[in-house]
Structures are given as C-alpha cells and as structure tokens.
Amino acid sequence: MCEGRVVAWAWAHLPDDLRLQVDPAYPHLLDEGLAWFDKLAGDGPRELNPLDTQEPL
C-alpha cells in the first residue's frame, strides 16, 4: 500500500500461474512481483496472463 491505497497485487496459483497488476506509476513493483513469483514457483514453467492495460508486461 502507498498512502493508504493498493498500488500492486499478485496472486500465485502454483505451480505455474501468476496474476499480477501494478499501478503504472509504480513500475518497480512489477519486478518485485515477478521476483516473488520466481521464488515461489521454483524451476518449473511459468504462465503469465497480462491484462491489456499492463503494457510493460
């Protein structure tokens, strides 16, 4: 949270699916969310389904 509002969230459905949304004003949180998922998922394959509004993904 930033100043009382959510600016990013991530949901992992292991072993290979990540749902992630990041406020474009906080692009550094994208890398943090992906790193978090990498730690959880281990060495297996990944599936990432970006929303149309998440152009950086």
Residue pairs with C-beta under 8 A, 6 or more apart in sequence:
1 7
2 26
7 22
7 23
7 25
7 26
7 29
8 20
8 21
8 22
8 23
8 26
8 29
8 30
8 32
8 33
9 20
9 21
10 18
10 19
10 20
10 21
10 33
10 36
10 37
11 18
11 19
11 20
12 18
12 19
12 36
12 37
12 40
12 41
13 19
14 40
14 41
15 41
15 42
15 44
16 41
16 44
16 45
16 46
16 47
17 47
17 49
18 33
18 34
18 37
18 41
18 46
18 47
18 48
19 49
20 30
20 33
20 34
20 37
20 48
20 50
20 54
20 57
21 51
21 54
22 29
22 30
22 33
22 54
22 56
23 29
24 56
27 56
30 56
30 57
37 46
48 57
50 57
